[in-house]
Amino acid sequence: MKSKRLKIAVLSRNTRLYSTKRLVEAGLKRGHDLYVIDPLRCYMNISVHNPEIHYKGRKLENFDAVIPRIGQSVTFYATAVLRQFEMIGVFSLNESVAISRARDKLRSLQLLARKGIGMPVTGFAHSPDDTNDLLAIVGDVPLIIKLTEGSQGQGVVLAETRHAAESVIDAFRGLDAHFLVQEFIKESRGTDVRCFVIGGKVVASMKRQARKGEFRANLHRGGKAAAISITPAERDMAVKAAKIMGLNVAGVDLIRSAKGTLVLEVNSSPGLEGIEAATRKNIAGEIIAFIERHARTGYTKTKGYG
């Protein structure tokens, strides 16, 4: 049975981005109407009886679904726009509260830990009075130190000595920034596993390998990707992590350690280019198919925690 033609908004600041283009292509191919909307150029009437969203002088209306492709730097305003879509009854692929939850590294790791998800030992701080005690909480060097607001490997430092760790922490303290200190999983050898979750199912997974001399496996940092088979336990871990965040679509990053597989991060706007190239799967098409199943059915969002 052919699905009803849908009017879908893609919240994205750049029509040329691979993920944005692929979602538009997949939606058009399946017979829907797709509109790329820059969330920062939206403005809103917040009222009880008639909430509205306007864009380039026109009211946005009659949308069936919205796909948020929200960058880290515009999270605050873009999630406000997404909330407005939700207020007028538009189905959101990932809801605003879930995106905000996942973007807050401290909150997300606390929620994962509370639900028993294994993670690298992690310490959070802002202006610690005792740097030595903070380091003792996490363990011996080398250590990963990173800003909580970073993405795609930015603001991440590998401190190989105690002195280096103390120097980086002093520098971050001077920036008046929140940061985390995390154990370095040596045995991973610069690799991690990205699991792409849609609707409570891992639809694709890839291994990312950091380039020589680099410890970050991010593809934006020159890492390489290849399709990989994951274990049933890893599959369950990825699905559970996405559910805890309340995300229908998520990129769950795992790392294989001597003490078992651990969750590194849950991404609310995972990129499509690397995973589609590595696995040769039509992930964009699967996302549109998920929207077709739920945009008009009163779908209950994946329950998150906290």
Phi and psi in degrees as a GROMACS rama.xvg file:
@    title "Ramachandran Plot"
@    xaxis  label "Phi"
@    yaxis  label "Psi"
@TYPE xy
-73.6742  134.317  LYS-2
-75.1707  157.32  SER-3
-65.8208  145.23  LYS-4
-65.9966  127.707  ARG-5
-112.393  150.477  LEU-6
-103.953  113.106  LYS-7
-121.018  130.599  ILE-8
-97.4422  135.604  ALA-9
-110.785  110.199  VAL-10
-79.4854  104.746  LEU-11
-152.421  142.944  SER-12
-87.3059  -8.11611  ARG-13
-144.235  113.01  ASN-14
-68.651  -17.6531  THR-15
-88.0319  -8.69325  ARG-16
-63.3309  141.355  LEU-17
-54.8891  -49.5031  TYR-18
-62.1279  -42.4036  SER-19
-62.8393  -47.4085  THR-20
-60.2663  -43.0149  LYS-21
-66.4777  -38.9134  ARG-22
-65.5486  -41.1908  LEU-23
-64.0911  -46.8405  VAL-24
-58.4926  -45.9812  GLU-25
-65.811  -39.378  ALA-26
-66.7838  -44.5153  GLY-27
-63.1901  -40.1181  LEU-28
-62.2436  -31.4289  LYS-29
-91.3546  10.0972  ARG-30
88.7715  20.1373  GLY-31
-106.149  168.484  HIS-32
-102.057  122.248  ASP-33
-115.663  136.678  LEU-34
-131.298  121.517  TYR-35
-87.2995  124.59  VAL-36
-125.441  126.277  ILE-37
-78.1826  113.152  ASP-38
-61.9526  -29.4721  PRO-39
-71.984  -15.0424  LEU-40
-99.9321  4.76418  ARG-41
-84.6269  150.27  CYS-42
-140.255  153.463  TYR-43
-132.208  148.478  MET-44
-105.25  109.454  ASN-45
-97.044  102.254  ILE-46
-138.687  161.058  SER-47
-69.4361  -45.5127  VAL-48
-95.2262  -21.7651  HIS-49
-146.651  65.4152  ASN-50
-67.5476  139.534  PRO-51
-136.887  156.671  GLU-52
-125.969  131.552  ILE-53
-119.016  149.483  HIS-54
-149.45  119.417  TYR-55
53.8732  42.4561  LYS-56
84.5518  2.52368  GLY-57
-126.41  150.596  ARG-58
-79.331  131.179  LYS-59
-86.1582  121.768  LEU-60
-150.806  164.204  GLU-61
64.6251  26.4653  ASN-62
-81.615  141.931  PHE-63
-93.3592  -29.7549  ASP-64
-153.79  157.427  ALA-65
-133.594  134.383  VAL-66
-108.38  108.114  ILE-67
-80.9288  121.426  PRO-68
-117.983  75.659  ARG-69
-100.973  120.17  ILE-70
-74.446  155.836  GLY-71
-54.8342  -41.2326  GLN-72
-71.5108  -17.3627  SER-73
-116.569  20.3905  VAL-74
-55.8449  -46.5434  THR-75
-58.6655  -55.3781  PHE-76
-74.6095  -39.2797  TYR-77
-65.2526  -37.0312  ALA-78
-70.6486  -27.8833  THR-79
-65.2036  -41.6302  ALA-80
-63.4571  -42.3609  VAL-81
-62.3787  -40.7944  LEU-82
-59.3185  -36.3692  ARG-83
-66.1478  -40.7345  GLN-84
-58.2931  -42.8389  PHE-85
-64.4884  -36.118  GLU-86
-62.5862  -32.5803  MET-87
-94.0332  12.0821  ILE-88
88.1006  18.578  GLY-89
-85.9417  135.209  VAL-90
-69.8681  127.952  PHE-91
-107.409  130.227  SER-92
-56.1388  -48.2474  LEU-93
-125.02  127.336  ASN-94
-76.4579  156.382  GLU-95
-57.9954  -41.229  SER-96
-65.1973  -35.6577  VAL-97
-69.908  -39.3322  ALA-98
-64.5462  -45.0309  ILE-99
-61.7276  -38.2941  SER-100
-64.1026  -45.0814  ARG-101
-72.3468  -31.5077  ALA-102
-72.1215  -25.0147  ARG-103
-84.0035  99.4695  ASP-104
-58.9552  -40.7204  LYS-105
-63.5859  -49.9899  LEU-106
-61.5008  -44.6577  ARG-107
-65.3348  -43.0445  SER-108
-68.3654  -35.1352  LEU-109
-63.7252  -40.3233  GLN-110
-66.9848  -41.9875  LEU-111
-63.2329  -43.2567  LEU-112
-64.0245  -39.5977  ALA-113
-63.6746  -29.2365  ARG-114
-96.4042  12.1045  LYS-115
82.0591  18.6376  GLY-116
-81.7475  126.869  ILE-117
-68.6625  135.715  GLY-118
-143.051  160.988  MET-119
-60.5637  148.119  PRO-120
-59.4785  128.839  VAL-121
-135.603  136.088  THR-122
-116.68  140.158  GLY-123
-113.721  146.524  PHE-124
-158.802  167.546  ALA-125
-125.914  -63.9169  HIS-126
-134.094  73.26  SER-127
-63.0548  135.443  PRO-128
-73.4289  -25.5901  ASP-129
-133.058  94.9203  ASP-130
-62.7472  -37.9157  THR-131
-61.0898  -40.2137  ASN-132
-69.0407  -38.635  ASP-133
-60.4043  -45.2508  LEU-134
-65.9174  -36.0946  LEU-135
-65.2062  -31.1375  ALA-136
-61.8559  -40.3849  ILE-137
-84.6412  -41.0982  VAL-138
128.022  -164.743  GLY-139
-78.6302  158.973  ASP-140
-71.684  159.022  VAL-141
-72.3924  156.665  PRO-142
-133.731  152.049  LEU-143
-96.9577  130.146  ILE-144
-125.049  126.636  ILE-145
-147.294  148.915  LYS-146
-71.1872  143.052  LEU-147
-72.2382  -18.5842  THR-148
-93.5721  -1.04929  GLU-149
-75.965  162.535  GLY-150
-151.103  159.231  SER-151
55.1652  33.5208  GLN-152
85.8187  0.179714  GLY-153
-77.068  145.975  GLN-154
70.4639  26.1118  GLY-155
-119.175  128.174  VAL-156
-128.056  137.934  VAL-157
-97.4459  113.582  LEU-158
-96.9766  112.135  ALA-159
-89.7417  -14.5938  GLU-160
-128.976  162.383  THR-161
-61.3698  -43.21  ARG-162
-61.6206  -42.4662  HIS-163
-62.2808  -41.1378  ALA-164
-62.3191  -44.287  ALA-165
-64.3157  -38.7138  GLU-166
-65.9643  -42.8266  SER-167
-64.7745  -43.1248  VAL-168
-62.0737  -41.5873  ILE-169
-61.3311  -40.2719  ASP-170
-65.6805  -44.6541  ALA-171
-65.5671  -36.7201  PHE-172
-61.1103  -39.685  ARG-173
-64.8715  -24.5384  GLY-174
-80.8718  -3.79422  LEU-175
56.7161  46.1264  ASP-176
-119.949  152.775  ALA-177
-81.0379  140.848  HIS-178
-148.377  164.067  PHE-179
-125.038  151.682  LEU-180
-118.652  125.881  VAL-181
-133.992  144.32  GLN-182
-62.8479  145.713  GLU-183
-94.6899  123.25  PHE-184
-87.6896  92.0166  ILE-185
-60.7159  -40.045  LYS-186
-69.5111  -12.3626  GLU-187
-72.4694  -20.7426  SER-188
52.8143  45.2304  ARG-189
73.9583  22.9178  GLY-190
-118.905  152.687  THR-191
-145.523  175.382  ASP-192
-123.791  122.859  VAL-193
-97.0772  120.833  ARG-194
-105.317  126.384  CYS-195
-98.8312  114.95  PHE-196
-106.975  129.405  VAL-197
-130.586  120.088  ILE-198
57.7963  41.6936  GLY-199
77.5887  21.1762  GLY-200
-141.049  134.74  LYS-201
-78.3151  113.447  VAL-202
-96.1202  -16.3916  VAL-203
-164.116  154.076  ALA-204
-148.008  146.533  SER-205
-141.638  150.619  MET-206
-95.7003  131.628  LYS-207
-108.358  129.64  ARG-208
-116.36  123.775  GLN-209
-65.3216  149.136  ALA-210
-67.5929  162.877  ARG-211
-58.6279  132.428  LYS-212
84.56  1.29053  GLY-213
-119.329  141.273  GLU-214
-100.378  -13.2262  PHE-215
-90.9171  128.2  ARG-216
-88.9793  3.85217  ALA-217
-55.7606  135.27  ASN-218
-64.7157  -29.67  LEU-219
-67.7788  -15.1522  HIS-220
-99.5391  13.0199  ARG-221
93.5996  7.74116  GLY-222
-69.3097  160.783  GLY-223
-114.967  151.919  LYS-224
-125.746  149.096  ALA-225
-148.567  146.757  ALA-226
-60.3684  147.378  ALA-227
-146.484  147.908  ILE-228
-90.5087  136.74  SER-229
-112.486  160.444  ILE-230
-79.2042  160.392  THR-231
-56.6347  -36.25  PRO-232
-66.2984  -39.7732  ALA-233
-67.4787  -37.9813  GLU-234
-61.4907  -46.0216  ARG-235
-63.8768  -38.7125  ASP-236
-63.5764  -43.3995  MET-237
-64.7409  -43.7705  ALA-238
-64.3538  -42.5853  VAL-239
-65.2953  -41.0359  LYS-240
-61.9126  -43.3304  ALA-241
-63.4931  -39.5605  ALA-242
-65.4221  -41.4708  LYS-243
-59.7881  -38.4717  ILE-244
-75.0898  -16.0368  MET-245
80.387  22.9382  GLY-246
-97.7733  130.039  LEU-247
-76.155  -34.9434  ASN-248
-124.415  128.858  VAL-249
-152.814  150.07  ALA-250
-105.114  111.329  GLY-251
-102.489  120.07  VAL-252
-96.2837  123.503  ASP-253
-114.274  154.732  LEU-254
-134.296  134.026  ILE-255
-90.9521  120.02  ARG-256
-122.605  173.991  SER-257
-64.6499  -23.5345  ALA-258
-100.709  16.172  LYS-259
111.399  176.539  GLY-260
-75.8168  137.337  THR-261
-125.257  153.33  LEU-262
-90.5382  127.932  VAL-263
-90.3791  -45.6676  LEU-264
-164.715  154.745  GLU-265
-120.391  118.06  VAL-266
-100.924  127.248  ASN-267
-86.1691  -15.03  SER-268
-131.735  64.1299  SER-269
-66.2497  138.72  PRO-270
-70.5912  152.335  GLY-271
-99.0219  -23.2358  LEU-272
-61.2309  -51.9221  GLU-273
-63.7406  -45.3815  GLY-274
-70.3304  -37.5743  ILE-275
-69.799  -39.4824  GLU-276
-67.3259  -40.748  ALA-277
-73.1311  -38.4754  ALA-278
-102.544  -12.7037  THR-279
57.5985  32.0969  ARG-280
-104.526  148.96  LYS-281
-87.003  76.6306  ASN-282
-66.5225  -39.7978  ILE-283
-58.14  -42.6527  ALA-284
-63.3145  -37.594  GLY-285
-67.4939  -34.1236  GLU-286
-65.8181  -44.3878  ILE-287
-63.655  -39.4575  ILE-288
-62.584  -38.0166  ALA-289
-62.8561  -42.5976  PHE-290
-62.7285  -41.3491  ILE-291
-58.2662  -38.4755  GLU-292
-72.924  -24.8418  ARG-293
-122.756  -15.7163  HIS-294
-63.4486  -31.3878  ALA-295
-113.727  13.2294  ARG-296
-113.262  10.8719  THR-297
66.0358  36.1466  GLY-298
-56.9325  131.832  TYR-299
-86.9332  126.855  THR-300
-60.7071  155.662  LYS-301
-61.5973  126.145  THR-302
-72.1909  127.022  LYS-303
-103.344  -179.368  GLY-304
-127.939  131.547  TYR-305
